[in-house]
Amino acid sequence: MALYFPTSLNDALDILRTPDCSIVSGGTDYFPALKRGQGNTVVLSLTKVPELHGLTTAQNGVRFGAGLTWSQMIKADLPPAFNALKLAGKEVGSIQIQNTATLAGNLCNASPAADGVPALLALDSEVELQSAARGTRQITLKDFLKGVRQTDRKADEILTSIFVPHPPKDMRSVFSKLGSRSYLVISICMTAVNIVLDNEGQVCDLRVAVGACSPVAQRLTSLEEEAIGQHWRDIKVREDHLAQLSPIDDVRASAAYRWAAVQEQIQRSVSEVVG
Ligand SMILES: Cc1cc2nc3c(=O)[nH]c(=O)nc-3n(C[C@H](O)[C@H](O)[C@H](O)COP(=O)(O)OP(=O)(O)OC[C@H]3O[C@@H](n4cnc5c(N)ncnc54)[C@H](O)[C@@H]3O)c2cc1C
């Protein structure tokens, strides 16, 4: 195996021109997959690329560098709208995994059960991609994720950052994950809820994103739109709100169980985020 550790983004982009070259950030998805015969033996590690480190707050939003680990994000000083993302981060494997694994890797791996996706969808996140040949482009996370293990990333592109436009100041959020045990478990279903209420408890903004119930995590737009102007106590999650979900039977749960569980999970998350 050839393993490269470039120390600048330009060098990393140059190395990525090598045929059959794989990118590795924390390696917590990549190396287990390599053992199963997936992946390439030319490996480009991004861990020493300083341009990808850290988190910056600009006038229009917050930018997470692609090298940012879950632990670094969890410890960062972020407003309550990011609580769902922090709660999701605390669910990613163990503390050892969170110390190594990155948010960017979670997105690029594109698992339907990636814990970071619902909270980042509820924050209207975008990703930035860079290639040596074509420069930089931005794309919404919704459009970036194409299917199971499929993204819009081209072979010569590095995901350089995740951008979150500033959420409303009074937005609060919560994340809930259902698994067959409390820790180190792949989600059966998960929900991120972000909400803004007026002084009377009426909904000004609602964002609900559900993961592990479709090939790509989904925002429940009909529920979100219907809730605007309602008192939060009047939000009732119905089956038709879940129309774009397509849960499957697998070793973790049946589709029927997922349907029932996620409906209840969303309802409880709405109460929890307000409470
Ligand atoms: C024991 C264990 C438990 C886990 N538990 C969970 C869990 O509970 N929930 C969960 O969601 N995940 C879990 N995971 C999966 C994994 O830890 C997360 O998905 C993590 O966020 C991946 O980040 P990484 O930096 O390690 O990614 P890597 O393994 O480095 O990369 C993942 C994929 O993304 C690509 N990639 C990485 N960075 C970039 C980039 N900047 N640009 C372009 N492509 C890139 C790689 O080529 C690879 O295909 C677990 C993994 C293990 C080993």
PDBQT file of the ligand as one rigid body, heavy atoms in Angstrom, charges set to zero:
ROOT
HETATM    1  C1  LIG A 301     -16.452   0.912  15.810  1.00  0.00    +0.000 C 
HETATM    2  C2  LIG A 301     -17.135   1.908  14.906  1.00  0.00    +0.000 A 
HETATM    3  C3  LIG A 301     -18.336   2.451  15.304  1.00  0.00    +0.000 A 
HETATM    4  C4  LIG A 301     -18.991   3.387  14.476  1.00  0.00    +0.000 A 
HETATM    5  N1  LIG A 301     -20.175   3.912  14.905  1.00  0.00    +0.000 NA
HETATM    6  C5  LIG A 301     -20.814   4.818  14.135  1.00  0.00    +0.000 A 
HETATM    7  C6  LIG A 301     -22.045   5.386  14.565  1.00  0.00    +0.000 A 
HETATM    8  O1  LIG A 301     -22.560   5.075  15.637  1.00  0.00    +0.000 OA
HETATM    9  N2  LIG A 301     -22.650   6.277  13.748  1.00  0.00    +0.000 N 
HETATM   10  C7  LIG A 301     -22.096   6.660  12.548  1.00  0.00    +0.000 A 
HETATM   11  O2  LIG A 301     -22.685   7.508  11.856  1.00  0.00    +0.000 OA
HETATM   12  N3  LIG A 301     -20.929   6.141  12.126  1.00  0.00    +0.000 NA
HETATM   13  C8  LIG A 301     -20.284   5.225  12.891  1.00  0.00    +0.000 A 
HETATM   14  N4  LIG A 301     -19.099   4.686  12.453  1.00  0.00    +0.000 N 
HETATM   15  C9  LIG A 301     -18.598   5.067  11.141  1.00  0.00    +0.000 C 
HETATM   16  C10 LIG A 301     -17.545   6.208  11.137  1.00  0.00    +0.000 C 
HETATM   17  O3  LIG A 301     -16.868   6.298  12.364  1.00  0.00    +0.000 OA
HETATM   18  C11 LIG A 301     -18.175   7.570  10.807  1.00  0.00    +0.000 C 
HETATM   19  O4  LIG A 301     -18.905   7.524   9.605  1.00  0.00    +0.000 OA
HETATM   20  C12 LIG A 301     -17.088   8.669  10.697  1.00  0.00    +0.000 C 
HETATM   21  O5  LIG A 301     -17.651   9.950  10.815  1.00  0.00    +0.000 OA
HETATM   22  C13 LIG A 301     -16.262   8.555   9.430  1.00  0.00    +0.000 C 
HETATM   23  O6  LIG A 301     -15.281   9.585   9.459  1.00  0.00    +0.000 OA
HETATM   24  P1  LIG A 301     -13.758   9.282   9.062  1.00  0.00    +0.000 P 
HETATM   25  O7  LIG A 301     -13.047  10.580   9.099  1.00  0.00    +0.000 OA
HETATM   26  O8  LIG A 301     -13.185   8.189   9.880  1.00  0.00    +0.000 OA
HETATM   27  O9  LIG A 301     -13.978   8.782   7.575  1.00  0.00    +0.000 OA
HETATM   28  P2  LIG A 301     -12.964   7.902   6.636  1.00  0.00    +0.000 P 
HETATM   29  O10 LIG A 301     -13.042   6.467   7.046  1.00  0.00    +0.000 OA
HETATM   30  O11 LIG A 301     -11.621   8.548   6.638  1.00  0.00    +0.000 OA
HETATM   31  O12 LIG A 301     -13.646   8.119   5.244  1.00  0.00    +0.000 OA
HETATM   32  C14 LIG A 301     -14.958   7.664   4.969  1.00  0.00    +0.000 C 
HETATM   33  C15 LIG A 301     -15.220   7.813   3.470  1.00  0.00    +0.000 C 
HETATM   34  O13 LIG A 301     -15.233   9.182   3.115  1.00  0.00    +0.000 OA
HETATM   35  C16 LIG A 301     -14.188   9.504   2.187  1.00  0.00    +0.000 C 
HETATM   36  N5  LIG A 301     -13.618  10.778   2.645  1.00  0.00    +0.000 N 
HETATM   37  C17 LIG A 301     -13.218  11.064   3.915  1.00  0.00    +0.000 A 
HETATM   38  N6  LIG A 301     -12.879  12.362   3.996  1.00  0.00    +0.000 NA
HETATM   39  C18 LIG A 301     -13.069  12.901   2.771  1.00  0.00    +0.000 A 
HETATM   40  C19 LIG A 301     -12.902  14.212   2.233  1.00  0.00    +0.000 A 
HETATM   41  N7  LIG A 301     -12.490  15.242   2.983  1.00  0.00    +0.000 N 
HETATM   42  N8  LIG A 301     -13.172  14.416   0.922  1.00  0.00    +0.000 NA
HETATM   43  C20 LIG A 301     -13.622  13.377   0.143  1.00  0.00    +0.000 A 
HETATM   44  N9  LIG A 301     -13.812  12.129   0.612  1.00  0.00    +0.000 NA
HETATM   45  C21 LIG A 301     -13.534  11.891   1.915  1.00  0.00    +0.000 A 
HETATM   46  C22 LIG A 301     -13.214   8.337   2.234  1.00  0.00    +0.000 C 
HETATM   47  O14 LIG A 301     -12.578   8.140   0.995  1.00  0.00    +0.000 OA
HETATM   48  C23 LIG A 301     -14.155   7.193   2.587  1.00  0.00    +0.000 C 
HETATM   49  O15 LIG A 301     -14.797   6.712   1.417  1.00  0.00    +0.000 OA
HETATM   50  C24 LIG A 301     -18.422   3.753  13.242  1.00  0.00    +0.000 A 
HETATM   51  C25 LIG A 301     -17.186   3.202  12.845  1.00  0.00    +0.000 A 
HETATM   52  C26 LIG A 301     -16.555   2.275  13.665  1.00  0.00    +0.000 A 
HETATM   53  C27 LIG A 301     -15.238   1.702  13.232  1.00  0.00    +0.000 C 
ENDROOT
TORSDOF 0
